[in-house]
Amino acid sequence: MAAGRPYAGLAEVLAACDSAWAELAPTGWMAALAAHPRIGEKGGHAPESSEREQGGVRSAAAETVAALADGNRRYEERFGHVFLISAAGRTADEILAALRERLRNDPATEAAVAASELRKIARLRLERMLTE
């Protein structure tokens, strides 16, 4: 994306993001997944963004937080990477429901879903950087 600069506006930046994402190999997705913290945990390569996006989890009931931690563990055992969801604007209960649903996916389907969620997060963060 950096090589395509300057961009005329937000629409062009997001189009470049989509294009770069479409060309990304599964090894690139895995590297991006590894840069994200588990839902409900701090850290990752963009901790401030993750904190902001996971705001609904921070105020969740203790049993929901515990269920998310257990779900994170089971997800990682099943798929070999962190559970990732575009958490912005979602409650902890919504995230937990999505986690439980996605645990039913086969590995190929889940890889596609996780990649789609990564793309949503990348677009959200680009949009935020350019409009705030």
C-alpha positions in Angstrom: 0.0 0.0 0.0 2.8 2.4 0.8 4.1 2.1 -2.8 0.8 3.4 -4.1 0.9 6.6 -2.2 -0.3 9.3 -2.5 -3.9 8.4 -2.6 -6.6 10.8 -3.6 -8.9 10.0 -0.7 -10.3 7.5 1.7 -12.1 5.5 -1.0 -8.8 5.0 -2.9 -7.0 4.0 0.3 -9.7 1.4 1.1 -9.6 0.1 -2.5 -5.8 -0.4 -2.2 -6.3 -2.1 1.2 -8.8 -4.5 -0.5 -6.4 -5.1 -3.4 -3.5 -5.8 -1.1 -5.6 -8.1 1.0 -6.8 -10.1 -2.0 -3.2 -10.8 -3.0 -2.1 -11.8 0.5 -1.1 -15.4 0.9 -2.3 -17.5 3.9 1.2 -17.1 5.5 0.5 -13.3 5.5 -2.9 -13.9 7.2 -1.2 -16.0 9.8 1.4 -13.3 10.5 -1.4 -10.8 10.9 -3.3 -13.1 13.2 -0.2 -13.5 15.3 -0.1 -9.7 15.8 -3.5 -9.6 17.5 -4.2 -10.2 21.2 -6.8 -12.7 22.2 -10.2 -11.3 22.7 -10.4 -10.0 26.3 -6.6 -9.7 26.6 -4.3 -6.7 26.2 -1.3 -6.5 23.8 -0.7 -7.2 20.2 1.1 -4.9 17.7 -1.5 -2.2 18.0 -2.6 -2.3 21.7 -4.4 1.1 21.7 -6.6 0.1 18.7 -7.3 -3.3 20.2 -8.2 -1.8 23.5 -10.6 0.6 21.8 -12.2 -2.1 19.6 -12.6 -4.5 22.5 -14.3 -2.0 24.8 -17.5 -4.2 25.0 -15.4 -7.0 26.5 -13.8 -4.8 29.3 -17.2 -4.2 30.9 -18.5 -7.8 30.6 -19.6 -10.0 33.5 -16.9 -12.2 35.0 -18.6 -15.4 33.7 -18.7 -14.0 30.2 -15.0 -13.1 30.4 -14.2 -16.6 31.7 -16.3 -18.2 28.9 -14.4 -16.1 26.4 -11.0 -17.2 27.8 -12.2 -20.8 27.6 -13.5 -20.3 24.1 -10.2 -18.7 23.1 -8.3 -21.7 24.3 -10.6 -24.2 22.6 -10.4 -22.2 19.3 -6.6 -22.0 19.3 -6.5 -25.8 20.0 -8.8 -26.4 17.1 -7.5 -23.9 14.5 -3.9 -23.1 15.6 -4.3 -19.4 15.8 -6.1 -16.7 17.8 -9.8 -16.2 17.5 -10.2 -12.9 15.7 -13.3 -10.8 15.2 -13.9 -7.2 14.3 -15.0 -6.4 17.8 -15.7 -2.7 17.4 -19.3 -2.0 18.5 -20.0 -5.5 19.7 -20.8 -6.6 23.2 -19.0 -9.4 24.9 -22.0 -11.6 24.6 -22.2 -11.0 20.9 -18.5 -11.9 20.6 -18.9 -15.0 22.7 -21.9 -16.1 20.5 -19.8 -15.6 17.4 -16.9 -17.5 18.9 -19.1 -20.5 19.8 -20.6 -20.5 16.3 -17.3 -20.3 14.6 -15.9 -23.2 16.6 -18.3 -25.3 14.5 -16.6 -24.4 11.3 -14.3 -26.7 9.5 -10.7 -25.4 9.2 -11.0 -24.2 5.6 -14.2 -22.3 6.3 -12.8 -20.8 9.5 -9.6 -19.6 7.7 -11.8 -17.7 5.3 -13.9 -16.2 8.0 -10.8 -15.2 10.0 -9.2 -13.6 6.9 -12.5 -11.6 6.3 -12.4 -10.4 9.9 -8.8 -9.3 9.6 -9.7 -7.3 6.4 -12.6 -5.6 8.3 -10.2 -4.7 11.1 -7.6 -3.3 8.7 -10.2 -1.2 6.9 -11.6 0.1 10.2 -8.2 1.1 11.4 -7.3 2.8 8.2 -10.6 4.7 8.2 -10.0 5.8 11.7 -6.5 6.9 11.0 -7.6 9.0 8.1 -10.8 10.5 9.6 -10.0 11.2 13.2 
